[in-house]
Amino acid sequence: MDIERRSYSYEQAAKVLGKSRRTIRRWADYGIIPVVKVTQRTVFVCRDAVENLMRSPLPWAEEDDRVIWPKRRG
């Protein structure tokens, strides 16, 4: 499938970026990293976006995560 060559799973993106799977999901929820939802359970992360994040520093400090990522209310 072509989409699989141009994208990562949440797990793969987490390994590449050195983050947790939960962080990648959170970034997707907040629109920081684009995803393609094939089904409710099948989601692909844009490979180009992951590679761009690898090349550039994050726009916030790791210590700021608690401020930037408040608990979502749903």
N, C-alpha and C positions, 0 to 999 in steps of 0.2 A: 504494500500500500504506500503511495507516494507521501501521504501525510506523516507516516511514521518515520520517513527519512528526513523530513524537514522539521521534526518536533521531538520533544522528550516527554516521557511520562513524568508525573510529579516526583517519583522516586529517582529517576535519572537526573532530572534538573537539580534536585536536592544534593545528590552526590557531586555533580559538576560544580555547583556553587558553594559546597561545603556548608549547607544549611540543612535544617530539618524539613521533612516533607510538609509538616504543618506550616512552616514559614512560607514555603512556595505556594501552598493553597491560600494563605492569607494574602500574599502579594497578588495572586490572581483575583481574589475577591475584591481587593482595593484597586484593581486595574493597573498595577505597577508592571505586571508581566502579562502579556496577552496569551489567552488560551483558546482552544477550539473544543467545544463540547460536542462529542459525537453522540453520546447518550448521557443519561444522568450520571452513570458510573464511569464512563470512558471519556477522559479529558486529556488533551495533548497541550503541552506548553510550547510556545514558539521557540524554535532552536536559535534563531537570530537574536531574539530578545535575551535569551540566556547568555549567549556569547557576548553580546554588548555589555551585559552586567559584569561579566568576567573581566572585560577590558577597562571598565571605568569604575571608580570608587562609588560606593553607595552614597546617595545624597544626604545621609544622616549617619550619626555615630551609633555604634551598636548599643551603647548605654542608653540611647534615646528610645529604644524599642518600646519601653513601657509607656512612654508618652505618645508615640506615634501610633501604636497599636492598642488603643483602649479596647476593652471587651465590647464586642458587638452586641447590640440588643436586637433581637429578632422577634 
